[in-house]
Amino acid sequence: MAKHEQTTEEEIIYVSKSELKREALELHELGCEIAGLGKKQREKLPLTDELKEAMTVADRIRAKTDAYRRHMNYIAKTLRSTPNIEDIQAAMDLMLNKNNKADVLLNKIELIRDEVIAKGDSKINELLDKYPELERQKMRQMARQASKEVKAEKPGKAYKELFQYLKEAIMP
C-alpha cells in the first residue's frame, strides 16, 4: 500500500536583502533617537529591561565615539528582537511631536480645562468616569480657584495648575 503524502503549499514571502538592510537601518536610527532622549522621556517609553540597561550604558559611553557607535549597533540588534517595536515607535512619534498629535492633544486638554472651569461638577464627574486616577476634591478645588481667577480676568496659578494636572492624567 502506497503512502499518500499531502503537501500543503505555504506562501513563501520573499524579503530582499535590501529591504532587510533598510529595516535594520530604521531600527538603528530609532535606537539613536531613543538614546538621544533624556532619562525622564525614556521612562515614558515601553522599553524592555535589556533596552533600559543598554540605554544606561549608552549614556555612560557617549563621549567615546567608537564604543558608542558599536553600542548603537548592539541597541539596534536588541530592537530587532523586541516584540513591541510598534508601541515604542508610536510613543516616540508622540513624544517627538510627529504628525502634531501632541499639539492636538494639548489643545484638547485646554478645552477640557475651560469646560471644567465653566461647567464645574458635571464636567468633573464626566472626567472622573473617563480617568479614574484623577482626584475629585483636588479637581474641584483647582476649578473653583481657576474660576475666581478667570472672573477677575487674571488667569494665573490655579489656571495653569489645573492644565498641568489634566495633562499628567490624560497624556500617555
SVG drawing of the C-alpha trace seen along z (x, -y; Angstrom):
<svg xmlns="http://www.w3.org/2000/svg" viewBox="-23 -91 59 93">
<polyline fill="none" stroke="black" stroke-width="0.4" points="0.0,0.0 1.5,-3.3 1.6,-6.3 -0.1,-9.4 1.6,-12.4 -0.4,-15.6 1.8,-18.6 0.4,-21.9 1.8,-24.8 2.7,-27.5 3.1,-31.0 6.8,-31.9 7.3,-35.5 10.5,-36.7 12.2,-39.6 15.1,-41.1 18.4,-41.8 18.0,-45.5 14.7,-45.5 16.3,-43.8 19.1,-46.4 16.5,-49.2 14.7,-47.7 17.9,-47.3 18.9,-51.0 15.4,-52.2 15.9,-50.3 19.4,-51.7 18.0,-55.3 15.2,-54.5 17.8,-53.3 19.9,-56.5 16.7,-58.7 15.9,-56.8 19.5,-57.2 19.3,-60.9 16.3,-61.4 16.7,-62.4 16.2,-59.9 12.8,-61.3 11.5,-61.0 12.9,-57.5 11.0,-56.4 7.8,-57.1 8.7,-54.6 7.7,-50.9 11.3,-49.6 12.3,-46.2 14.7,-45.8 17.5,-44.8 17.0,-48.0 16.8,-50.1 20.2,-48.7 21.6,-49.3 20.5,-53.0 22.2,-53.4 25.4,-52.1 25.0,-54.4 24.7,-57.4 28.0,-56.5 30.0,-55.9 28.6,-58.8 31.9,-60.6 33.8,-57.6 32.8,-57.7 33.8,-54.3 32.5,-52.5 29.3,-54.5 28.9,-53.6 29.3,-49.9 26.9,-50.1 24.3,-51.7 24.7,-48.7 24.0,-46.5 20.9,-48.5 19.7,-48.1 20.2,-44.4 18.3,-44.3 15.5,-46.3 15.2,-43.7 14.3,-41.1 12.0,-43.3 8.3,-42.3 6.7,-45.8 8.6,-47.9 5.3,-49.4 4.4,-50.6 7.9,-52.1 7.7,-53.8 4.2,-55.2 5.4,-56.6 8.4,-58.2 6.3,-59.8 4.0,-61.3 7.0,-62.4 8.9,-64.0 5.6,-65.6 5.4,-63.9 2.1,-64.5 1.3,-67.1 -0.6,-64.6 0.8,-66.0 -0.3,-69.6 -3.8,-68.3 -3.9,-66.5 -2.7,-69.6 -5.4,-71.7 -8.0,-69.1 -6.7,-69.3 -7.0,-73.1 -10.6,-72.8 -11.3,-70.3 -9.8,-72.7 -12.0,-75.5 -15.1,-73.2 -14.2,-72.2 -14.0,-75.8 -17.3,-76.7 -19.4,-73.6 -17.9,-72.7 -19.0,-69.4 -20.8,-67.9 -17.7,-68.0 -15.5,-66.8 -17.8,-63.8 -17.6,-63.0 -13.8,-63.2 -13.6,-61.0 -15.6,-58.3 -13.1,-58.5 -9.9,-59.0 -10.3,-57.3 -6.8,-58.4 -8.0,-62.0 -8.9,-63.2 -12.4,-64.8 -11.5,-67.0 -8.3,-68.4 -10.1,-69.0 -13.0,-70.9 -10.6,-73.0 -8.5,-73.9 -11.6,-74.5 -13.0,-76.9 -9.7,-78.8 -9.3,-79.0 -12.9,-80.2 -12.2,-83.0 -9.1,-83.9 -11.0,-83.9 -13.8,-86.1 -11.1,-88.6 -9.7,-88.4 -6.3,-87.3 -5.8,-83.7 -2.9,-82.6 -1.6,-79.9 -4.6,-77.7 -5.5,-78.0 -2.0,-76.7 -2.0,-74.1 -5.4,-72.6 -3.9,-72.3 -0.8,-70.5 -2.9,-68.2 -5.1,-67.3 -2.1,-66.9 -0.4,-64.4 -3.6,-62.3 -4.6,-62.4 -1.4,-62.3 0.2,-58.9"/>
</svg>
